[in-house]
Amino acid sequence: MKNLFLSALLLLVQNQLCAQPKPSDTIHYSREKHFKNVRQLTFGADNAEAYWSFDGKNISFQSNNKNWDCNCDQIFYMPIAGMDLKSGKKPKLISTGMGRTTCAFFMPDGNSILYASTHLGGKDCPKDVEHTPGGKYLWPIYESYDIFVADKNGKIIKQLTRTPGYDAEATVSPIGDKIVFTSTRNGDLDLYVMDIDGKKVKQITNEIGYDGGAFFSPNGKKIVFRASRFKTDQEKKEYLDYLKQGLVAPTAMEIFTCNVDGTDLKQVTSLGKANWAPFYNHAGTKIIFSSNHKGKRGFEFNLFMVNEDGSNLEQITFDKVFDSFPMFSPDGKKLIFSSNRNNGGTRNTNLFVADWVD
């Protein structure tokens, strides 16, 4: 879902709804003028939410690749250069291999990785939502998710959350002092900030609706995130009814920003449909995100960029199925993202990295 996303965000469930695209060997569409030297990093299964280490040399990500002994999403890391997964190599497993995991993020020391996992709730993968043809698309909010820190050998060295309910979608400030995450500890899906050691937890969003997928600005002073807000009492009631069942329907979300303490909340997009996976550019002036607002079908997601004030919307990618989870490298010179491109007509979602051209 950011779990989502979505991880659990999530991308993987989203792909299950997609009609199979026609086979294509395209990894760089001609209209993608901001990309150069596009390179595919993974080859098969569902790979998503790849995030850079602070030094820009490694990435953490989640995958359900059965060839890597995954029954559902697990956390891996690998160097951004010099590892050929196409030849059958396997990246380093960081999570326990039990339960379901999501949203891994390197800690400032470069030697440990933050992620959320359900393994304390059971060694098996929690049950997915059963989708019915024509039914509403739903994400599960597993109450057994908690946030952990593990070393690069996979040994858990700290548990950061212990409050009952969903705790996940955690990311770290570029200045290394704070962590933002989503939690249901108050009965709603709200954003919280805590110190890097897990102390001094503070709730920073309060309006009814799903607030998640948050990232800090480059200077660590602001937060960008996706949120669902409601125009009618019926929409709000439906959201709360689903939440009581441990579910959320992420089909209507917009991008918001606020200060790190929750003040100065602003809505950036008003595009309709699902706008999510936002991330600041290196200068902290623009936001790149994934959206299906131009698609004729719900699963047609592309990357867009917009000024922080919501002006000058620009389409960045032109894949016909799914592009999401964009993240700039710490120096702003590269962008990593997940995509259905070049998957041979399967539902596989792979990781791609490109040089960024302003």
C-alpha positions in Angstrom: 0.0 0.0 0.0 2.6 2.4 0.1 2.2 0.6 1.3 0.9 2.5 -0.1 2.1 1.7 -1.1 0.7 1.7 -1.8 3.6 -0.3 -1.1 1.8 -2.9 -0.2 1.5 1.3 -2.2 0.1 -0.8 -3.8 1.8 -1.1 -7.0 1.8 -4.9 -6.9 -2.0 -5.1 -6.4 -2.5 -2.4 -9.0 -0.8 -4.5 -11.6 -3.1 -7.4 -10.9 -5.9 -5.3 -12.2 -4.2 -4.4 -15.4 -5.1 -5.8 -18.8 -2.0 -7.3 -20.3 -0.2 -4.8 -22.5 1.1 -5.6 -25.9 4.7 -6.9 -25.8 7.2 -4.0 -26.2 11.0 -3.7 -26.0 10.8 0.0 -25.4 12.6 1.3 -22.3 12.9 5.0 -23.4 10.0 6.7 -25.3 11.0 9.4 -27.7 8.9 12.1 -25.9 10.7 11.5 -22.6 13.0 14.4 -23.0 14.2 14.6 -19.4 15.7 11.1 -19.6 19.0 10.0 -21.0 20.8 6.6 -20.7 17.8 4.7 -19.4 18.8 1.4 -17.9 16.7 -1.5 -16.7 17.7 -2.9 -13.3 15.4 -5.8 -12.6 13.9 -8.4 -14.9 10.7 -10.1 -13.8 8.1 -10.2 -11.0 7.0 -7.0 -9.2 9.8 -4.6 -8.1 8.8 -1.3 -6.6 9.6 1.6 -4.2 13.3 1.8 -5.0 15.0 4.4 -2.8 18.6 5.7 -2.9 21.1 5.5 -0.1 22.4 8.9 1.2 25.7 8.5 -0.8 23.8 7.6 -4.0 25.6 4.3 -4.5 22.9 1.8 -3.4 19.2 1.3 -3.6 16.7 -0.5 -1.4 13.5 -1.9 -2.9 10.8 -4.4 -2.4 10.1 -7.4 -4.6 7.9 -10.5 -4.8 10.3 -12.4 -7.1 9.7 -16.1 -6.5 13.1 -16.9 -8.0 14.5 -15.0 -4.9 12.3 -17.2 -2.6 9.6 -14.6 -2.1 6.0 -15.5 -1.5 5.1 -11.8 -1.1 7.0 -8.5 -0.9 10.4 -8.7 0.7 13.1 -6.0 1.1 16.4 -6.1 -0.8 19.3 -3.8 -1.5 21.9 -3.6 -4.2 24.5 -1.3 -5.7 23.1 1.0 -8.4 26.0 0.0 -10.7 27.8 -3.2 -11.4 25.1 -5.8 -10.6 23.5 -7.8 -13.4 20.3 -9.3 -12.2 19.4 -10.4 -15.7 22.1 -13.1 -15.5 20.4 -14.7 -12.5 22.2 -12.9 -9.6 20.2 -12.2 -6.5 20.4 -8.9 -4.5 20.9 -9.0 -0.8 17.9 -9.8 1.3 17.4 -7.4 4.2 14.0 -8.4 5.6 13.3 -11.6 7.5 11.6 -13.5 4.7 8.5 -13.8 6.9 5.3 -11.8 6.6 4.9 -9.0 4.1 7.2 -5.9 4.0 7.1 -2.5 2.4 8.8 0.9 2.2 12.5 0.4 2.8 14.7 3.4 3.2 18.4 3.8 4.0 19.4 5.3 7.3 21.9 8.1 7.3 24.8 5.9 8.4 24.5 3.9 5.1 24.9 0.7 7.0 21.3 0.1 8.1 17.9 0.2 6.4 14.4 1.1 7.7 11.4 -0.9 6.6 7.9 -2.0 7.7 7.0 -5.6 8.2 4.1 -7.8 9.4 6.4 -10.6 10.5 5.5 -10.2 14.2 1.9 -10.9 13.3 2.9 -14.2 11.7 5.5 -15.8 9.5 3.1 -16.3 6.5 2.1 -13.6 4.0 -1.1 -11.8 5.2 -4.1 -12.5 3.0 -4.6 -10.2 0.0 -7.9 -8.5 -0.7 -10.1 -10.6 -2.9 -11.1 -8.6 -6.0 -14.3 -9.1 -7.8 -14.8 -8.2 -11.5 -16.1 -4.7 -11.6 -15.6 -4.2 -7.9 -13.9 -1.3 -6.2 -10.1 -1.4 -6.1 -9.0 -1.8 -2.4 -5.7 -1.9 -0.5 -5.3 -3.8 2.7 -4.1 -1.8 5.8 -2.5 -4.6 7.8 -2.6 -3.9 11.5 0.5 -6.1 12.1 2.8 -3.6 10.2 5.5 -2.1 12.4 8.7 -0.3 11.5 12.1 -1.8 12.0 15.7 -1.0 11.3 18.1 -3.8 10.1 21.7 -3.9 9.3 22.9 -4.7 5.8 23.1 -8.4 6.7 19.4 -8.4 7.6 19.8 -8.5 11.4 17.1 -6.4 13.0 18.8 -3.9 15.3 15.8 -1.8 16.4 12.0 -1.8 16.4 10.8 1.8 16.1 7.0 1.4 16.5 5.1 -0.7 19.0 1.7 1.0 19.0 -1.3 -1.2 18.0 -2.4 -0.6 14.4 -0.8 0.1 11.0 2.6 1.7 11.1 4.4 1.9 7.8 5.4 4.1 4.8 8.4 5.5 6.7 11.0 7.7 5.0 14.0 9.6 6.4 14.8 13.3 6.1 17.8 14.2 3.9 19.4 15.9 6.8 19.2 12.7 8.8 17.3 13.9 11.9 13.7 12.7 11.4 11.4 10.0 10.1 7.9 10.6 8.7 5.4 7.7 8.6 1.7 6.8 8.3 -0.2 5.3 11.2 -3.7 4.3 12.3 -3.0 4.7 16.0 -5.6 7.4 16.3 -8.2 5.6 14.2 -7.4 7.3 10.9 -4.6 7.2 8.4 -2.5 10.2 9.4 1.1 11.3 9.1 3.5 11.3 12.1 7.1 12.5 12.5 9.6 11.1 15.0 13.2 11.6 15.7 15.7 9.3 13.9 15.8 7.1 17.0 12.0 6.6 17.1 11.5 9.1 20.0 9.4 12.3 20.2 6.5 11.1 17.9 4.3 13.9 16.8 1.1 13.7 14.7 1.2 16.3 11.9 -2.0 15.7 9.9 -5.5 15.7 11.4 -8.2 15.8 8.7 -10.2 12.6 8.0 -8.8 10.8 5.0 -5.8 8.8 3.9 -2.5 10.7 4.3 0.5 8.7 3.2 3.5 8.2 0.9 5.3 11.1 2.5 8.8 12.4 1.7 10.9 15.3 3.0 12.0 18.2 0.9 15.8 18.4 0.3 16.3 20.8 3.2 14.2 18.7 5.5 11.8 21.6 6.3 8.8 20.4 4.3 6.9 17.2 3.6 5.1 16.2 0.4 2.5 13.4 0.5 -0.7 12.0 -1.1 -4.1 12.4 0.5 -7.7 11.6 0.0 -10.3 14.3 0.9 -14.0 14.1 0.6 -16.6 16.3 -1.1 -19.6 14.6 0.4 -20.6 13.0 3.7 -21.2 9.7 1.9 -17.7 9.6 0.6 -16.3 10.2 4.1 -18.6 7.5 5.5 -17.5 5.0 2.8 -13.8 5.7 3.7 -14.4 5.2 7.4 -16.4 2.0 6.8 -13.6 0.6 4.7 -11.0 1.6 7.3 -12.9 -0.3 10.0 -12.4 -3.4 7.8 -8.7 -2.7 7.4 -9.2 -1.4 3.8 -8.8 1.7 1.8 -9.9 2.6 -1.7 -7.1 4.7 -3.2 -8.8 5.8 -6.4 -9.1 9.6 -5.6 -6.0 11.2 -4.2 -4.2 14.5 -4.6 -0.7 15.9 -3.7 -0.3 18.0 -0.6 2.6 19.7 1.2 3.1 21.0 4.7 5.9 22.1 7.0 7.6 19.3 9.0 5.5 20.2 12.0 2.2 20.0 10.0 1.7 23.8 9.6 1.1 25.6 6.3 -0.8 22.7 4.7 -1.4 23.2 1.0 -3.0 21.2 -1.8 -0.7 21.1 -4.8 -2.8 19.2 -7.4 -6.5 19.2 -8.2 -6.4 16.8 -11.2 -8.9 14.2 -10.2 -8.4 10.4 -10.1 -5.3 9.0 -8.4 -2.2 11.3 -7.9 0.5 9.8 -5.7 4.1 8.8 -5.1 5.3 12.5 -4.9 9.0 13.4 -4.6 10.8 16.8 -4.5 13.4 17.6 -7.2 16.9 18.4 -6.1 16.3 22.2 -5.9 13.1 21.7 -3.8 11.1 23.8 -6.1 9.2 21.1 -8.1 7.4 17.8 -7.3 7.5 14.7 -9.5 4.6 12.3 -9.0 2.5 9.5 -10.6 -1.0 10.1 -12.0 -3.7 8.4 -14.1 -5.6 11.7 -14.6 -5.0 11.6 -18.4 -5.6 7.9 -18.8 -8.7 6.5 -20.4 -8.3 3.4 -18.2 -7.6 3.4 -14.4 -4.2 1.7 -14.7 -2.6 4.1 -17.1 -0.2 5.9 -14.8 2.6 8.2 -16.0 5.0 10.5 -14.2 4.3 14.3 -14.1 6.1 17.2 -12.7 4.6 20.4 -11.2 5.9 23.5 -9.4 5.4 23.4 -5.7 2.6 25.9 -6.0 0.7 23.7 -8.5 1.6 25.6 -11.6 3.3 24.4 -14.9 2.2 20.8 -14.9 4.4 18.8 -17.3 4.2 15.1 -18.4 7.5 13.3 -17.9 6.9 9.7 -19.0 4.7 8.3 -21.8 4.4 4.6 -21.1 1.0 3.1 -22.0 0.5 1.2 -18.8 2.3 2.1 -15.5 5.1 4.3 -14.3 5.4 5.3 -10.6 7.6 5.6 -7.5 10.0 8.2 -8.9 12.9 9.3 -6.7 15.8 11.6 -7.5 19.3 10.6 -6.5 20.8 12.7 -3.7 22.7 14.8 -6.2 19.7 15.2 -8.5 21.5 13.7 -11.5 19.5 10.5 -11.8 15.9 9.3 -11.4 14.8 5.8 -10.4 11.3 4.6 -11.0 9.1 1.5 -11.5 7.5 0.7 -14.8 5.6 -1.9 -16.8 7.6 -1.0 -19.9 9.7 -3.7 -21.6 8.0 -6.5 -19.8 7.2 -8.6 -22.8 3.4 -8.3 -22.4 3.5 -9.7 -18.9 2.3 -7.9 -15.7 5.9 -7.6 -14.4 6.9 -4.3 -12.9 10.6 -3.5 -13.1 13.0 -0.9 -11.9 14.6 1.6 -14.3 17.2 4.4 -13.7 17.9 7.3 -16.0 20.2 10.3 -16.2 18.0 13.4 -15.5 18.1 16.2 -18.1 16.6 19.5 -16.9 
